[in-house]
Amino acid sequence: MKSVFRLHLREIYRENDWLLPLLLLVLAVIGAPLLTPSNEDPDLKFSSRTQLVWATAWFCSIFYSGFVSAKLGACQRNRGLRDFWRSSGLSDLGHYLAIFAIPLLLNALFFGAAAVLAFVFGRNPEITVPEWAMVNLQALTVAVLGQAPVSALVIGMANRLDVAPSFTCGLLFNLYGLYGIGAIDQIRGGDDPRLSVIADIFWTVGPHLHFADFMNRMTFGWGPLPGRPFFCVSLYLGAVSVIVTALSVRLWRYRTAH
């Protein structure tokens, strides 16, 4: 399992593509004050930096980590690596977890870098250091949890589809959980009772990945989420990750031959 993880992680490292998302994060810190009238209101530069840095981290996670997940999943089948590692005594689950750990690590890297940059350059002087550190740590935790089921889904779909279709499935799942749920919520309150019932079902069973987005909380200085609500949000996102990962493992095991 460790050999699979190290092999593919070393391959990604040597390609140096991961440097581009980190560069975008640095550029977000530098360019954010230029996009707002910070000369008129100096406090805007802190909130603009925080918002743009975290938005960039989400962009990198959705697109770069999503593409890496699809690429890793598809190449196992296309290159016949699954049969090779199975013949070496590695189980399907161990193989899957070794691949799954790589996008998790990438997401932790991107969101961790965003948390550090926002902590150093995005703190409003009116917010205390411990409070600012806590809210960024919470944002890092829920963001990684929120993106975990997307990576799991993409890797599982890559066992049946090629890179582009599996990446698209993950992208649609991500966009639905982050933004589509809000549209469903509006339909729930509409005048059509039938549509409201259907929308309520979709809203109930849908993945509420938007819980993992703490950008508004940090941008407007709302402070960290209290302990109990934060635990519930983390527990919910963790449960979604477990359910989607279990389904993804089933897809992963479905077809073993090229």
Disulfide bonds with the S-S distance in Angstrom:
none
